[in-house]
Amino acid sequence: MRIVVRLDVMMARRKMRGREQAEQVGITEQTPRLLTSGKVKGVRFETLAVICAALDGQPGDLLEAAADD
């Protein structure tokens, strides 16, 4: 099983760009790109919490468990 990050979907629904989110949340612009590309191996709960707050969502809106291909 793998975890799929749906940050790009949530950002599109909220009509928010990566730069906007980075400024609002206080993270680097690279972080949303890395998360959506799947190139990160982990994320802090604190970071996840502020991203969820900025997008007015829950962790389950951003993360999805998927079967390995």
N, C-alpha and C positions, 0 to 999 in steps of 0.2 A: 504494500500500500504506500502511496505517496501523497504528499500534501500539495495541492494546487493553490496558488495565490491568485485571487480574483480582484486584486486592487484596481487593475485597469478598468474592469467592469463597473466597480463602484464609483470610480472617478468619472467615468463617462456619464453615468446616471446623474451625478451631481454637477456635471458640466464643469469639472475642475481639472486643471492641468497640473503636471508634476511640479512645476516651479511654484505655482500657487500653493499647492499642498505643502511643499517643503517650507515655504515661508510661514505659513499658518501654523504648522506643526513644530517647526524648529529643528528640522532634519536637513541633511544635504539634498541637493537636487538629484544626486545619483541614487539615493536610497530607494525612491519609488521605482526607478528604472530597474534596479537590481532585483527588487522584490517581484516585479511583474515578469521579469525574464526568467525567474527561477534560479538565479545564480547565487542565492544566499542559502546557507545551511541552517540558519536560525534567525530569530528576531526576538528582541527583548519584549517582555510583557508591557513594560512602560511605553516603548515605542508603539506597539500594537494598540495600546489604550489611547494614546494621543491621536493616532491615525483614525481610529474608530470615532473618537469625539469630533474630529474635524469633518468627517464624512457623515456624521449622525447615523452611525451604524453599530453593529455588533461584530465581534470576531468571526462568528459564523458567516457573516456576509462577505468576509474577505478571504476566508480559508475554506477549502473543501478537500475532503479525503477522496482519493480516486484509486481505482485498482491499477496495479502495475500492468503495463502492456506486455 
